[in-house]
Amino acid sequence: MLYPRTERQQRFIDVARGLLPALRERAAQHDRDGTFPHENFADIRRVGLPALVIPQEFGGWGANLLESTLTMETLAQGDGSTALSFVMHVQVMGGAAASRGWPQPLFAQVCRDAVERGALINSVATEPKLGSPSRGGLPETSAEPLHKNGSSEPTAWLINGLKTFASLSPEMDYFIIPAALQDGSGHVARFVIPAGPHFEIIETWDSFGMRATGSHDLKIVNARVTEDQMIGRGLPSPHTTGKAPVNAWFICTVGAVYLGVAQAALDFAADFALKRVPIALGKPIAELESIQRRLGQAELLLIQARALLYNTARDWDELATRRDELSSAVVATKFTVTNHAIEAVDHAVRVVGGAAMGRSLPLERYLRDARPGLFHPLNDDQALLIFGQNALKRMRSMSTFTKEECSDR
């Protein structure tokens, strides 16, 4: 498992790596204050990263899932909050570029804006009562049909509602908003809506980890949209209310962020161990087997997580006709990367000891930033349920096959 493997992968990684010094320098203050790092996004736009996943036909870089995963892991080593905010744009546009399920003029416009002015987009689907859209359900956000001249078909829609966890909201140029259509169909539709006065950001985000993602509440007031801005409709399900249960673009790129945070923690702990020379010991603690063992446990966890993550992303890119078969691997990637990242950071903290609790060191931030990965879909309970059901399904299938084979004889 040697990456990067191509000059192109290296080029993308190098762009992200060039931002790391500035991101690291600002991370602690934004984390402490819970403020949004606007200057980081000015840098992201300056180097052209919003174009990362935009197809080359629109002037973008055309990164695939593996290339995007490598890039996001690198960016997260500078600041987890910035990477997690930005990855929302990457996974939305990466998925849209792969599926081409949007109206072509709308997709082209968002792509051109991302390339020409660094426009950013995210899907804002969670609501106070609905919770995560990954389980389905009807949102309270509504889309009222507007008719003209007695026409039975709506000429526009008026959207009102309240969303939560609007990550990236302070810098977003486009919002994807799922809303319940008030036309008697019982359908939910998703609309791409440019930023404007119809959006009110309510600054509620005050979390224990990933504190600088700007994941505030979002109030939508009389946002007028047309059919051309609709990117899908249907009965409420995970596929129409937000992210589908197995979304490789979301799981792999978001997982890469948490892997990057864990890598930053391990690197810091290893450097600390090389420099820390207690008076009583008279040599760096890095020479102690107990310290090497802790570092080794963290290193092993990240090697395992990275192998699964990269392999899944590569398979998704290369085996387009077999993606249904990759569902289990994608779910396993979410479970493994999230939990291995958390455990690796825990080992890094034990290497540093009590000093890790102080805010003068970044480890306590890494410790907090690794844990929100648990709350992205799919959660651990959902993942384990899927694995258990798959095992039972496999055995039932084998039993049926055996019975049929015996009857043939």
C-alpha positions, 0 to 999 in steps of 0.5 A: 500500500504505497501512495501516492502512486502517480504524479497527479496524486502527488500534485493534489497532495502537495497543494493541500500540504502547502496550506498546512503551516497556516492552518496549524498556526490558526487552529488553536485560536479558532478552536478556543473561540469557536470561530469560523476560519474565514482566512483558511477558506481564503487560502483554499480558494487562492490555491484553487481547491474548490475545483478539485472534484469539478470535471475537467470539461468545466475547467476543474481538476477532475479528481476521483474518489481516491485522489480526493481522499488522499487530498482530504487526509492531508488537509486534515493534518493542518486543521480538522475543522477546516478539512471537515467543513471543506470536505462537505463541498468535495463530497457533494460535488464529487458525487454529483460529478459521478452521477450527473443526476442534476439538470445539466445547466444547473450542474454546469453553473455550480461547476463554473462558479467553483472553478472561477470564484471558488464557490462552495456548496453543501447539503443541509438536511438535518432538522431539530425534529427529523434528526439525521436524514440518513434514516429517512422521514418527512422534513418539516421544511416545506416547499409551497407550489406557486402557480401562474394564470391558473396553471395546474403545474407549479411555476416556482416553489416557496421554501421555509424551514429550519435546518441544523448542522449547516457545516460550512454555512459562513462561507457557503455559496450554494445550499442544497435544501431538502423540503416536503412538497406541499402539492399533495404528492407526499414527496420530498425534493432537494433544491440547490439554492444560492446564498442570499437574504432568504437564509439566516444563519443562527450561530448556535454551534458550540461543540466539544469537538470540530468547534470551528466548522460553522455548523450552525442552524439555518433558517430558510425564509421564503426562498423562491426556487424554480423547477430548474433548481430541483435535483430530485424528488420522491417519497421520503427515504434516505435517498431523497432526504439527504445522503443515502445509507451507503454513500462512498463519496461521503464516507471515504472523504469524511473518513479521510478527515478523521484519519488525518487528525489521528495522523497529526496526533501520532506525529506530534506524540512521536516528535514529543517523545524524541524531544522529551528528556526527563531529568531522572531518565537522562534520555528521550522517552522515545527510547523506552519500550513502553513508549515505542509500544504505544506509538506502534499501536497507533501506527498499526491502527492507522495502517489498517484504517488507511489500507481499507480506506484507500482500497475501498476508494480505489475499488469505487473508482475502478469497479463502477459496474459493481458498486452495489457489491461494495456496500459492505466494504464502504460501511466497514470503512466508515466503522473501521476508520472512525474507531481506529482514528479515535483509538490511535489518538488515545495512544498518542495522548498516553505517550505524552501523558498529563501534558496532553491535557493542556491547551498549550499542546494540540493533543487535547484538540485532536482528542476532541476532534477525532470523536465526532466521527462517531456521529456521522452516518452510518453509526456503529450500531447501524453498521454492526446490524448490517454486518450481522444481517449479511452474515445471516443472509449468506448462511440462509443462501448457502442452506437453500443452495445445499437443499437444492443440490441434495434434491437434484441428486 
